Amino acid sequence: MVMGRPRSFCTDKALEEAMEVFWRHGYDGSSVAMLTKAMGIKPPSLYAAFGSKEGLLKAALDRYAQRRAEHMQYVLAGKTAHDVAERFLSSIAESHTDPANPPGCLLVQGGLACGEGSESIPFELANKRAETERDLRERFVIARRTGDLPEDSDPKALARFLSTIASGMGVLASSGADREALREVARVSLRAFSASKTV
């Protein structure tokens, strides 16, 4: 049996580099040449490992989603619905303006300016964002069941509200808004949850 040539690059490191390129430039703005240069590989290695540029983005999104899943464990551990919302928005203000990362959010930036042949990309990104919204909704269902949120509150609407604010914060950050500007958005948005004892 003939064995294929083993990969001569670290997949994890290559994905981190590819993720940053997609994060900074979006899907269409990230050429194969840019990606392979950042990853330190040749195009044939990219195609052999990931199948296509789209396959590479999906792998990068999965890696990004792992980070978000770890972060959501912290968010969802808040004692009250207000605590959950505060942890969620405050951490977004921090992460979206962290100089160690590109500004904004990959799940927003990655889908900007997707042209012909990449119509599925926005749906991939939307599906990833929907996972976070689902987690928030399920947490708010528990909050309503335990009396932390009133019976007439709408967990689905509250989760969608937070998800929408988070996407907006990502756009602001990518447009140059600083951390304090995002914190201000978070503070104003949290009034919905300060009133969550009456929402």
Backbone as JSON Lines, residues from 0, in Angstrom:
{"i":0,"aa":"M","n":[0.86,-1.19,0.0],"ca":[0.0,0.0,0.0],"c":[0.89,1.24,0.0]}
{"i":1,"aa":"V","n":[0.62,2.17,-0.92],"ca":[1.4,3.39,-1.02],"c":[0.84,4.42,-0.05]}
{"i":2,"aa":"M","n":[1.67,4.93,0.81],"ca":[1.24,5.93,1.78],"c":[1.44,7.32,1.18]}
{"i":3,"aa":"G","n":[0.49,8.23,1.49],"ca":[0.64,9.6,1.03],"c":[1.75,10.3,1.78]}
{"i":4,"aa":"R","n":[2.27,11.33,1.16],"ca":[3.33,12.1,1.82],"c":[2.76,12.8,3.05]}
{"i":5,"aa":"P","n":[3.41,12.68,4.21],"ca":[2.9,13.34,5.41],"c":[2.99,14.85,5.27]}
{"i":6,"aa":"R","n":[2.05,15.54,5.92],"ca":[2.07,16.99,5.89],"c":[3.31,17.51,6.58]}
{"i":7,"aa":"S","n":[3.89,18.53,5.97],"ca":[5.13,19.07,6.53],"c":[4.87,20.39,7.23]}
{"i":8,"aa":"F","n":[3.64,20.61,7.66],"ca":[3.33,21.84,8.39],"c":[2.39,21.53,9.54]}
{"i":9,"aa":"C","n":[2.4,22.43,10.51],"ca":[1.52,22.27,11.68],"c":[0.14,22.8,11.33]}
{"i":10,"aa":"T","n":[-0.84,21.91,11.29],"ca":[-2.2,22.31,10.9],"c":[-2.77,23.36,11.84]}
{"i":11,"aa":"D","n":[-2.56,23.19,13.14],"ca":[-3.11,24.14,14.11],"c":[-2.55,25.55,13.88]}
{"i":12,"aa":"K","n":[-1.24,25.63,13.71],"ca":[-0.62,26.94,13.5],"c":[-1.08,27.54,12.17]}
{"i":13,"aa":"A","n":[-1.15,26.7,11.13],"ca":[-1.59,27.17,9.82],"c":[-3.02,27.71,9.88]}
{"i":14,"aa":"L","n":[-3.88,27.02,10.63],"ca":[-5.27,27.48,10.77],"c":[-5.35,28.81,11.51]}
{"i":15,"aa":"E","n":[-4.52,28.98,12.52],"ca":[-4.5,30.25,13.24],"c":[-4.13,31.39,12.3]}
{"i":16,"aa":"E","n":[-3.14,31.15,11.45],"ca":[-2.71,32.18,10.51],"c":[-3.78,32.46,9.47]}
{"i":17,"aa":"A","n":[-4.41,31.4,8.96],"ca":[-5.47,31.57,7.97],"c":[-6.66,32.31,8.59]}
{"i":18,"aa":"M","n":[-6.98,31.98,9.82],"ca":[-8.09,32.62,10.51],"c":[-7.87,34.12,10.59]}
{"i":19,"aa":"E","n":[-6.64,34.52,10.88],"ca":[-6.35,35.96,10.98],"c":[-6.49,36.66,9.64]}
{"i":20,"aa":"V","n":[-6.07,35.98,8.56],"ca":[-6.21,36.59,7.24],"c":[-7.69,36.78,6.9]}
{"i":21,"aa":"F","n":[-8.5,35.74,7.1],"ca":[-9.94,35.85,6.83],"c":[-10.57,36.93,7.71]}
{"i":22,"aa":"W","n":[-10.12,37.0,8.95],"ca":[-10.64,37.95,9.93],"c":[-10.37,39.39,9.46]}
{"i":23,"aa":"R","n":[-9.18,39.62,8.96],"ca":[-8.8,40.98,8.55],"c":[-9.38,41.38,7.19]}
{"i":24,"aa":"H","n":[-9.48,40.41,6.27],"ca":[-9.78,40.77,4.89],"c":[-11.1,40.21,4.37]}
{"i":25,"aa":"G","n":[-11.8,39.39,5.17],"ca":[-13.02,38.76,4.66],"c":[-12.69,37.64,3.71]}
{"i":26,"aa":"Y","n":[-13.7,36.9,3.3],"ca":[-13.47,35.73,2.44],"c":[-12.96,36.14,1.06]}
{"i":27,"aa":"D","n":[-13.7,37.03,0.39],"ca":[-13.3,37.42,-0.96],"c":[-11.99,38.2,-0.97]}
{"i":28,"aa":"G","n":[-11.74,38.96,0.09],"ca":[-10.52,39.76,0.14],"c":[-9.27,38.95,0.47]}
{"i":29,"aa":"S","n":[-9.46,37.69,0.83],"ca":[-8.32,36.82,1.18],"c":[-7.99,35.92,0.01]}
{"i":30,"aa":"S","n":[-6.95,36.25,-0.72],"ca":[-6.55,35.43,-1.87],"c":[-5.8,34.19,-1.39]}
{"i":31,"aa":"V","n":[-5.75,33.19,-2.25],"ca":[-4.99,31.98,-1.94],"c":[-3.53,32.34,-1.7]}
{"i":32,"aa":"A","n":[-3.02,33.29,-2.47],"ca":[-1.62,33.7,-2.29],"c":[-1.4,34.31,-0.9]}
{"i":33,"aa":"M","n":[-2.33,35.15,-0.45],"ca":[-2.23,35.74,0.88],"c":[-2.28,34.66,1.95]}
{"i":34,"aa":"L","n":[-3.2,33.73,1.78],"ca":[-3.4,32.68,2.77],"c":[-2.18,31.77,2.88]}
{"i":35,"aa":"T","n":[-1.68,31.32,1.74],"ca":[-0.55,30.39,1.77],"c":[0.71,31.09,2.29]}
{"i":36,"aa":"K","n":[0.87,32.37,1.96],"ca":[2.02,33.1,2.49],"c":[1.95,33.17,4.01]}
{"i":37,"aa":"A","n":[0.76,33.52,4.54],"ca":[0.6,33.61,6.0],"c":[0.79,32.25,6.67]}
{"i":38,"aa":"M","n":[0.34,31.2,6.0],"ca":[0.4,29.85,6.56],"c":[1.78,29.22,6.39]}
{"i":39,"aa":"G","n":[2.6,29.81,5.52],"ca":[3.93,29.26,5.28],"c":[3.91,27.98,4.48]}
{"i":40,"aa":"I","n":[2.94,27.86,3.56],"ca":[2.83,26.66,2.74],"c":[2.62,27.05,1.28]}
{"i":41,"aa":"K","n":[2.63,26.07,0.4],"ca":[2.36,26.26,-1.02],"c":[0.9,25.9,-1.31]}
{"i":42,"aa":"P","n":[0.34,26.46,-2.38],"ca":[-1.06,26.15,-2.7],"c":[-1.41,24.66,-2.74]}
{"i":43,"aa":"P","n":[-0.56,23.79,-3.32],"ca":[-0.93,22.36,-3.32],"c":[-1.14,21.79,-1.91]}
{"i":44,"aa":"S","n":[-0.37,22.31,-0.94],"ca":[-0.54,21.83,0.44],"c":[-1.87,22.3,1.01]}
{"i":45,"aa":"L","n":[-2.27,23.51,0.65],"ca":[-3.57,24.01,1.12],"c":[-4.69,23.12,0.59]}
{"i":46,"aa":"Y","n":[-4.64,22.85,-0.73],"ca":[-5.7,22.05,-1.33],"c":[-5.68,20.61,-0.83]}
{"i":47,"aa":"A","n":[-4.5,20.08,-0.59],"ca":[-4.4,18.71,-0.1],"c":[-4.98,18.59,1.31]}
{"i":48,"aa":"A","n":[-4.75,19.61,2.13],"ca":[-5.19,19.55,3.53],"c":[-6.64,19.95,3.72]}
{"i":49,"aa":"F","n":[-7.12,20.93,2.92],"ca":[-8.44,21.51,3.18],"c":[-9.39,21.42,1.99]}
{"i":50,"aa":"G","n":[-8.9,20.98,0.85],"ca":[-9.76,20.79,-0.3],"c":[-9.94,22.01,-1.17]}
{"i":51,"aa":"S","n":[-10.13,23.16,-0.55],"ca":[-10.39,24.4,-1.27],"c":[-10.24,25.57,-0.31]}
{"i":52,"aa":"K","n":[-10.31,26.76,-0.86],"ca":[-10.29,27.96,-0.01],"c":[-11.5,27.96,0.92]}
{"i":53,"aa":"E","n":[-12.64,27.55,0.39],"ca":[-13.85,27.48,1.23],"c":[-13.68,26.45,2.34]}
{"i":54,"aa":"G","n":[-13.06,25.32,2.0],"ca":[-12.81,24.3,3.02],"c":[-11.89,24.82,4.11]}
{"i":55,"aa":"L","n":[-10.92,25.64,3.71],"ca":[-10.02,26.26,4.69],"c":[-10.78,27.2,5.61]}
{"i":56,"aa":"L","n":[-11.67,28.0,5.03],"ca":[-12.46,28.91,5.87],"c":[-13.31,28.13,6.86]}
{"i":57,"aa":"K","n":[-13.92,27.05,6.4],"ca":[-14.76,26.25,7.3],"c":[-13.94,25.68,8.45]}
{"i":58,"aa":"A","n":[-12.72,25.23,8.14],"ca":[-11.84,24.71,9.19],"c":[-11.45,25.83,10.16]}
{"i":59,"aa":"A","n":[-11.18,27.03,9.62],"ca":[-10.84,28.17,10.47],"c":[-12.03,28.57,11.34]}
{"i":60,"aa":"L","n":[-13.23,28.5,10.77],"ca":[-14.44,28.83,11.54],"c":[-14.66,27.83,12.67]}
{"i":61,"aa":"D","n":[-14.38,26.56,12.4],"ca":[-14.51,25.54,13.45],"c":[-13.54,25.84,14.6]}
{"i":62,"aa":"R","n":[-12.34,26.25,14.23],"ca":[-11.34,26.59,15.26],"c":[-11.79,27.81,16.06]}
{"i":63,"aa":"Y","n":[-12.3,28.8,15.36],"ca":[-12.81,30.01,16.01],"c":[-13.99,29.65,16.93]}
{"i":64,"aa":"A","n":[-14.83,28.75,16.46],"ca":[-15.99,28.32,17.26],"c":[-15.55,27.63,18.54]}
{"i":65,"aa":"Q","n":[-14.42,26.91,18.5],"ca":[-13.91,26.28,19.72],"c":[-13.56,27.34,20.76]}
{"i":66,"aa":"R","n":[-12.93,28.41,20.3],"ca":[-12.61,29.52,21.22],"c":[-13.89,30.09,21.83]}
{"i":67,"aa":"R","n":[-14.89,30.29,20.96],"ca":[-16.14,30.89,21.42],"c":[-16.86,29.95,22.39]}
{"i":68,"aa":"A","n":[-16.76,28.64,22.15],"ca":[-17.43,27.69,23.03],"c":[-16.83,27.76,24.43]}
{"i":69,"aa":"E","n":[-15.52,27.88,24.51],"ca":[-14.86,28.01,25.82],"c":[-15.29,29.3,26.5]}
{"i":70,"aa":"H","n":[-15.38,30.35,25.72],"ca":[-15.81,31.64,26.25],"c":[-17.25,31.59,26.74]}
{"i":71,"aa":"M","n":[-18.11,30.87,25.99],"ca":[-19.53,30.8,26.35],"c":[-19.74,30.03,27.65]}
{"i":72,"aa":"Q","n":[-18.85,29.13,27.98],"ca":[-18.97,28.44,29.28],"c":[-18.91,29.46,30.41]}
{"i":73,"aa":"Y","n":[-18.0,30.41,30.28],"ca":[-17.88,31.49,31.27],"c":[-19.13,32.36,31.26]}
{"i":74,"aa":"V","n":[-19.59,32.73,30.08],"ca":[-20.77,33.61,29.96],"c":[-21.99,32.96,30.6]}
{"i":75,"aa":"L","n":[-22.26,31.72,30.24],"ca":[-23.48,31.04,30.68],"c":[-23.46,30.67,32.15]}
{"i":76,"aa":"A","n":[-22.29,30.75,32.78],"ca":[-22.19,30.44,34.21],"c":[-22.62,31.61,35.08]}
{"i":77,"aa":"G","n":[-22.99,32.73,34.48],"ca":[-23.5,33.86,35.26],"c":[-24.7,33.44,36.11]}
{"i":78,"aa":"K","n":[-24.79,33.98,37.31],"ca":[-25.83,33.54,38.25],"c":[-27.23,33.98,37.82]}
{"i":79,"aa":"T","n":[-27.32,35.11,37.15],"ca":[-28.62,35.63,36.72],"c":[-28.58,35.95,35.23]}
{"i":80,"aa":"A","n":[-29.76,36.2,34.66],"ca":[-29.84,36.58,33.25],"c":[-29.05,37.87,33.01]}
{"i":81,"aa":"H","n":[-29.13,38.79,33.96],"ca":[-28.38,40.04,33.83],"c":[-26.88,39.76,33.85]}
{"i":82,"aa":"D","n":[-26.44,38.87,34.73],"ca":[-25.02,38.52,34.79],"c":[-24.56,37.91,33.46]}
{"i":83,"aa":"V","n":[-25.39,37.05,32.9],"ca":[-25.06,36.41,31.62],"c":[-24.9,37.47,30.54]}
{"i":84,"aa":"A","n":[-25.86,38.37,30.46],"ca":[-25.81,39.43,29.44],"c":[-24.6,40.33,29.66]}
{"i":85,"aa":"E","n":[-24.32,40.66,30.92],"ca":[-23.18,41.53,31.21],"c":[-21.86,40.85,30.84]}
{"i":86,"aa":"R","n":[-21.72,39.58,31.19],"ca":[-20.5,38.85,30.83],"c":[-20.34,38.78,29.31]}
{"i":87,"aa":"F","n":[-21.44,38.53,28.63],"ca":[-21.41,38.39,27.17],"c":[-20.96,39.69,26.51]}
{"i":88,"aa":"L","n":[-21.64,40.79,26.83],"ca":[-21.34,42.05,26.15],"c":[-20.01,42.65,26.6]}
{"i":89,"aa":"S","n":[-19.7,42.52,27.88],"ca":[-18.43,43.08,28.37],"c":[-17.25,42.34,27.76]}
{"i":90,"aa":"S","n":[-17.36,41.04,27.65],"ca":[-16.25,40.28,27.07],"c":[-16.1,40.57,25.58]}
{"i":91,"aa":"I","n":[-17.2,40.86,24.91],"ca":[-17.12,41.23,23.5],"c":[-16.41,42.57,23.35]}
{"i":92,"aa":"A","n":[-16.73,43.52,24.22],"ca":[-16.04,44.81,24.17],"c":[-14.54,44.62,24.34]}
{"i":93,"aa":"E","n":[-14.15,43.68,25.19],"ca":[-12.72,43.42,25.42],"c":[-12.1,42.7,24.22]}
{"i":94,"aa":"S","n":[-12.73,41.61,23.8],"ca":[-12.11,40.78,22.76],"c":[-12.08,41.47,21.4]}
{"i":95,"aa":"H","n":[-13.1,42.25,21.08],"ca":[-13.16,42.9,19.78],"c":[-12.16,44.05,19.65]}
{"i":96,"aa":"T","n":[-11.61,44.47,20.77],"ca":[-10.61,45.55,20.74],"c":[-9.27,45.08,21.3]}
{"i":97,"aa":"D","n":[-9.1,43.77,21.39],"ca":[-7.85,43.19,21.88],"c":[-6.77,43.35,20.8]}
{"i":98,"aa":"P","n":[-5.69,44.07,21.07],"ca":[-4.67,44.28,20.05],"c":[-3.98,42.99,19.59]}
{"i":99,"aa":"A","n":[-4.16,41.9,20.32],"ca":[-3.58,40.62,19.92],"c":[-4.34,39.99,18.76]}
{"i":100,"aa":"N","n":[-5.57,40.5,18.49],"ca":[-6.4,39.97,17.42],"c":[-6.77,41.08,16.44]}
{"i":101,"aa":"P","n":[-7.21,40.72,15.25],"ca":[-7.78,41.74,14.37],"c":[-9.02,42.33,15.05]}
{"i":102,"aa":"P","n":[-9.38,43.57,14.72],"ca":[-10.56,44.17,15.35],"c":[-11.85,43.49,14.88]}
{"i":103,"aa":"G","n":[-12.86,43.56,15.72],"ca":[-14.16,43.01,15.34],"c":[-14.24,41.51,15.54]}
{"i":104,"aa":"C","n":[-15.08,40.88,14.71],"ca":[-15.4,39.46,14.88],"c":[-15.28,38.74,13.55]}
{"i":105,"aa":"L","n":[-14.62,37.6,13.55],"ca":[-14.48,36.81,12.32],"c":[-15.83,36.45,11.73]}
{"i":106,"aa":"L","n":[-16.82,36.19,12.58],"ca":[-18.12,35.75,12.09],"c":[-18.89,36.87,11.4]}
{"i":107,"aa":"V","n":[-18.45,38.11,11.59],"ca":[-19.01,39.25,10.86],"c":[-18.09,39.6,9.7]}
{"i":108,"aa":"Q","n":[-16.81,39.77,9.99],"ca":[-15.84,40.2,8.98],"c":[-15.68,39.16,7.86]}
{"i":109,"aa":"G","n":[-15.73,37.9,8.23],"ca":[-15.45,36.85,7.25],"c":[-16.41,36.83,6.09]}
{"i":110,"aa":"G","n":[-17.63,37.32,6.28],"ca":[-18.63,37.26,5.23],"c":[-18.79,38.53,4.43]}
{"i":111,"aa":"L","n":[-17.99,39.53,4.71],"ca":[-18.13,40.78,3.98],"c":[-17.72,40.6,2.52]}
{"i":112,"aa":"A","n":[-18.51,41.17,1.63],"ca":[-18.18,41.21,0.2],"c":[-17.97,39.83,-0.39]}
{"i":113,"aa":"C","n":[-18.88,38.9,-0.1],"ca":[-18.79,37.58,-0.72],"c":[-19.43,37.64,-2.1]}
{"i":114,"aa":"G","n":[-18.67,37.31,-3.13],"ca":[-19.16,37.42,-4.49],"c":[-19.58,36.09,-5.06]}
{"i":115,"aa":"E","n":[-19.62,36.04,-6.39],"ca":[-20.05,34.85,-7.1],"c":[-19.14,33.67,-6.76]}
{"i":116,"aa":"G","n":[-19.77,32.53,-6.49],"ca":[-19.0,31.34,-6.15],"c":[-18.79,31.16,-4.67]}
{"i":117,"aa":"S","n":[-19.17,32.17,-3.88],"ca":[-18.99,32.05,-2.42],"c":[-20.29,32.37,-1.69]}
{"i":118,"aa":"E","n":[-21.41,32.06,-2.36],"ca":[-22.72,32.39,-1.8],"c":[-23.01,31.65,-0.5]}
{"i":119,"aa":"S","n":[-22.35,30.5,-0.29],"ca":[-22.63,29.72,0.92],"c":[-21.94,30.28,2.16]}
{"i":120,"aa":"I","n":[-20.95,31.14,1.97],"ca":[-20.16,31.63,3.1],"c":[-21.0,32.38,4.11]}
{"i":121,"aa":"P","n":[-21.84,33.35,3.69],"ca":[-22.66,34.04,4.69],"c":[-23.52,33.09,5.51]}
{"i":122,"aa":"F","n":[-24.0,32.0,4.89],"ca":[-24.81,31.04,5.62],"c":[-23.97,30.27,6.65]}
{"i":123,"aa":"E","n":[-22.74,29.95,6.28],"ca":[-21.82,29.29,7.23],"c":[-21.61,30.17,8.46]}
{"i":124,"aa":"L","n":[-21.38,31.45,8.21],"ca":[-21.13,32.39,9.3],"c":[-22.39,32.57,10.14]}
{"i":125,"aa":"A","n":[-23.53,32.68,9.48],"ca":[-24.79,32.84,10.2],"c":[-25.07,31.63,11.09]}
{"i":126,"aa":"N","n":[-24.74,30.44,10.59],"ca":[-24.96,29.23,11.39],"c":[-24.1,29.24,12.66]}
{"i":127,"aa":"K","n":[-22.87,29.72,12.53],"ca":[-22.0,29.8,13.7],"c":[-22.54,30.82,14.7]}
{"i":128,"aa":"R","n":[-23.0,31.97,14.21],"ca":[-23.58,32.97,15.12],"c":[-24.83,32.43,15.79]}
{"i":129,"aa":"A","n":[-25.59,31.63,15.05],"ca":[-26.83,31.07,15.59],"c":[-26.56,30.12,16.75]}
{"i":130,"aa":"E","n":[-25.4,29.48,16.76],"ca":[-25.07,28.59,17.88],"c":[-24.97,29.37,19.19]}
{"i":131,"aa":"T","n":[-24.36,30.54,19.13],"ca":[-24.26,31.37,20.33],"c":[-25.64,31.84,20.75]}
{"i":132,"aa":"E","n":[-26.44,32.26,19.78],"ca":[-27.8,32.72,20.09],"c":[-28.62,31.61,20.73]}
{"i":133,"aa":"R","n":[-28.45,30.39,20.23],"ca":[-29.16,29.24,20.8],"c":[-28.77,29.0,22.26]}
{"i":134,"aa":"D","n":[-27.46,29.08,22.53],"ca":[-26.99,28.88,23.9],"c":[-27.57,29.93,24.84]}
{"i":135,"aa":"L","n":[-27.61,31.17,24.39],"ca":[-28.19,32.24,25.22],"c":[-29.68,31.99,25.45]}
{"i":136,"aa":"R","n":[-30.37,31.61,24.39],"ca":[-31.81,31.36,24.51],"c":[-32.09,30.27,25.54]}
{"i":137,"aa":"E","n":[-31.33,29.18,25.46],"ca":[-31.55,28.08,26.4],"c":[-31.28,28.51,27.83]}
{"i":138,"aa":"R","n":[-30.27,29.35,28.01],"ca":[-29.96,29.86,29.36],"c":[-31.08,30.74,29.87]}
{"i":139,"aa":"F","n":[-31.68,31.55,29.0],"ca":[-32.75,32.44,29.42],"c":[-34.06,31.68,29.66]}
{"i":140,"aa":"V","n":[-34.22,30.56,28.98],"ca":[-35.37,29.69,29.28],"c":[-35.27,29.2,30.72]}
{"i":141,"aa":"I","n":[-34.06,28.79,31.11],"ca":[-33.85,28.35,32.49],"c":[-34.1,29.5,33.46]}
{"i":142,"aa":"A","n":[-33.62,30.7,33.1],"ca":[-33.81,31.87,33.97],"c":[-35.29,32.16,34.16]}
{"i":143,"aa":"R","n":[-36.08,32.02,33.12],"ca":[-37.52,32.26,33.24],"c":[-38.17,31.17,34.08]}
{"i":144,"aa":"R","n":[-37.74,29.93,33.89],"ca":[-38.31,28.81,34.63],"c":[-38.06,28.94,36.14]}
{"i":145,"aa":"T","n":[-36.88,29.48,36.49],"ca":[-36.52,29.59,37.91],"c":[-36.97,30.91,38.54]}
{"i":146,"aa":"G","n":[-37.65,31.76,37.75],"ca":[-38.15,33.01,38.29],"c":[-37.18,34.17,38.22]}
{"i":147,"aa":"D","n":[-36.0,33.93,37.64],"ca":[-35.03,35.02,37.48],"c":[-35.52,36.01,36.42]}
{"i":148,"aa":"L","n":[-36.19,35.5,35.4],"ca":[-36.89,36.34,34.42],"c":[-38.39,36.14,34.61]}
{"i":149,"aa":"P","n":[-39.17,37.18,34.38],"ca":[-40.62,37.05,34.55],"c":[-41.24,36.09,33.55]}
{"i":150,"aa":"E","n":[-42.39,35.58,33.86],"ca":[-43.04,34.57,33.03],"c":[-43.35,35.06,31.63]}
{"i":151,"aa":"D","n":[-43.61,36.37,31.5],"ca":[-43.97,36.89,30.18],"c":[-42.75,37.35,29.37]}
{"i":152,"aa":"S","n":[-41.54,37.08,29.86],"ca":[-40.35,37.43,29.09],"c":[-40.18,36.46,27.93]}
{"i":153,"aa":"D","n":[-39.43,36.85,26.93],"ca":[-39.26,36.06,25.72],"c":[-37.77,35.71,25.56]}
{"i":154,"aa":"P","n":[-37.36,34.51,26.01],"ca":[-35.95,34.12,25.92],"c":[-35.39,34.21,24.5]}
{"i":155,"aa":"K","n":[-36.19,33.85,23.51],"ca":[-35.73,33.9,22.12],"c":[-35.44,35.34,21.7]}
{"i":156,"aa":"A","n":[-36.33,36.25,22.05],"ca":[-36.14,37.65,21.68],"c":[-34.95,38.25,22.42]}
{"i":157,"aa":"L","n":[-34.78,37.9,23.68],"ca":[-33.64,38.42,24.45],"c":[-32.32,37.92,23.87]}
{"i":158,"aa":"A","n":[-32.28,36.64,23.49],"ca":[-31.06,36.09,22.9],"c":[-30.77,36.75,21.57]}
{"i":159,"aa":"R","n":[-31.81,36.96,20.76],"ca":[-31.61,37.61,19.46],"c":[-31.16,39.06,19.63]}
{"i":160,"aa":"F","n":[-31.71,39.72,20.63],"ca":[-31.3,41.09,20.93],"c":[-29.8,41.14,21.23]}
{"i":161,"aa":"L","n":[-29.34,40.26,22.11],"ca":[-27.91,40.24,22.45],"c":[-27.05,39.89,21.24]}
{"i":162,"aa":"S","n":[-27.5,38.94,20.44],"ca":[-26.75,38.54,19.26],"c":[-26.63,39.69,18.27]}
{"i":163,"aa":"T","n":[-27.71,40.45,18.12],"ca":[-27.71,41.6,17.21],"c":[-26.78,42.68,17.72]}
{"i":164,"aa":"I","n":[-26.82,42.95,19.02],"ca":[-25.92,43.94,19.61],"c":[-24.47,43.51,19.43]}
{"i":165,"aa":"A","n":[-24.21,42.23,19.64],"ca":[-22.84,41.72,19.49],"c":[-22.34,41.91,18.07]}
{"i":166,"aa":"S","n":[-23.18,41.62,17.07],"ca":[-22.77,41.82,15.68],"c":[-22.49,43.29,15.4]}
{"i":167,"aa":"G","n":[-23.34,44.16,15.94],"ca":[-23.13,45.59,15.77],"c":[-21.84,46.07,16.41]}
{"i":168,"aa":"M","n":[-21.53,45.52,17.57],"ca":[-20.27,45.87,18.23],"c":[-19.07,45.43,17.38]}
{"i":169,"aa":"G","n":[-19.22,44.28,16.72],"ca":[-18.16,43.81,15.84],"c":[-17.93,44.76,14.67]}
{"i":170,"aa":"V","n":[-19.02,45.26,14.1],"ca":[-18.91,46.21,12.99],"c":[-18.26,47.5,13.48]}
{"i":171,"aa":"L","n":[-18.68,47.98,14.65],"ca":[-18.08,49.2,15.21],"c":[-16.58,49.03,15.42]}
{"i":172,"aa":"A","n":[-16.2,47.91,16.0],"ca":[-14.78,47.67,16.28],"c":[-13.97,47.62,14.99]}
{"i":173,"aa":"S","n":[-14.51,46.95,13.98],"ca":[-13.78,46.85,12.71],"c":[-13.7,48.19,12.01]}
{"i":174,"aa":"S","n":[-14.58,49.12,12.4],"ca":[-14.55,50.48,11.81],"c":[-13.7,51.44,12.62]}
{"i":175,"aa":"G","n":[-13.07,50.92,13.68],"ca":[-12.15,51.75,14.44],"c":[-12.62,52.2,15.8]}
{"i":176,"aa":"A","n":[-13.82,51.79,16.21],"ca":[-14.31,52.18,17.54],"c":[-13.41,51.59,18.62]}
{"i":177,"aa":"D","n":[-13.15,52.36,19.67],"ca":[-12.27,51.87,20.74],"c":[-13.06,51.11,21.79]}
{"i":178,"aa":"R","n":[-12.35,50.59,22.77],"ca":[-12.95,49.74,23.79],"c":[-14.02,50.48,24.59]}
{"i":179,"aa":"E","n":[-13.76,51.73,24.91],"ca":[-14.73,52.48,25.71],"c":[-16.02,52.7,24.94]}
{"i":180,"aa":"A","n":[-15.92,52.9,23.63],"ca":[-17.13,53.06,22.82],"c":[-17.96,51.78,22.86]}
{"i":181,"aa":"L","n":[-17.3,50.62,22.8],"ca":[-18.04,49.36,22.86],"c":[-18.6,49.12,24.25]}
{"i":182,"aa":"R","n":[-17.86,49.52,25.26],"ca":[-18.38,49.38,26.63],"c":[-19.63,50.23,26.82]}
{"i":183,"aa":"E","n":[-19.65,51.39,26.19],"ca":[-20.82,52.26,26.29],"c":[-22.04,51.6,25.66]}
{"i":184,"aa":"V","n":[-21.84,50.98,24.5],"ca":[-22.93,50.24,23.86],"c":[-23.42,49.12,24.79]}
{"i":185,"aa":"A","n":[-22.47,48.43,25.41],"ca":[-22.83,47.34,26.33],"c":[-23.64,47.86,27.5]}
{"i":186,"aa":"R","n":[-23.2,48.99,28.07],"ca":[-23.91,49.54,29.24],"c":[-25.34,49.92,28.88]}
{"i":187,"aa":"V","n":[-25.52,50.57,27.75],"ca":[-26.87,50.97,27.33],"c":[-27.73,49.73,27.07]}
{"i":188,"aa":"S","n":[-27.16,48.73,26.4],"ca":[-27.91,47.52,26.07],"c":[-28.33,46.75,27.31]}
{"i":189,"aa":"L","n":[-27.49,46.8,28.34],"ca":[-27.79,46.04,29.56],"c":[-28.99,46.59,30.31]}
{"i":190,"aa":"R","n":[-29.43,47.78,29.95],"ca":[-30.64,48.3,30.61],"c":[-31.83,47.4,30.36]}
{"i":191,"aa":"A","n":[-31.83,46.7,29.22],"ca":[-32.91,45.76,28.95],"c":[-32.91,44.64,29.97]}
{"i":192,"aa":"F","n":[-31.73,44.34,30.51],"ca":[-31.65,43.25,31.47],"c":[-31.7,43.79,32.9]}
{"i":193,"aa":"S","n":[-31.4,45.07,33.08],"ca":[-31.62,45.67,34.39],"c":[-33.1,45.67,34.65]}
{"i":194,"aa":"A","n":[-33.82,45.87,33.56],"ca":[-35.26,45.8,33.66],"c":[-35.73,44.38,33.49]}
{"i":195,"aa":"S","n":[-34.77,43.42,33.41],"ca":[-35.17,42.04,33.16],"c":[-36.02,41.51,34.29]}
{"i":196,"aa":"K","n":[-35.97,42.18,35.44],"ca":[-36.89,41.8,36.49],"c":[-38.3,42.25,36.1]}
{"i":197,"aa":"T","n":[-38.37,43.06,34.99],"ca":[-39.69,43.49,34.53],"c":[-39.87,43.29,33.03]}
{"i":198,"aa":"V","n":[-38.82,42.74,32.32],"ca":[-38.9,42.6,30.85],"c":[-40.03,41.65,30.48]}
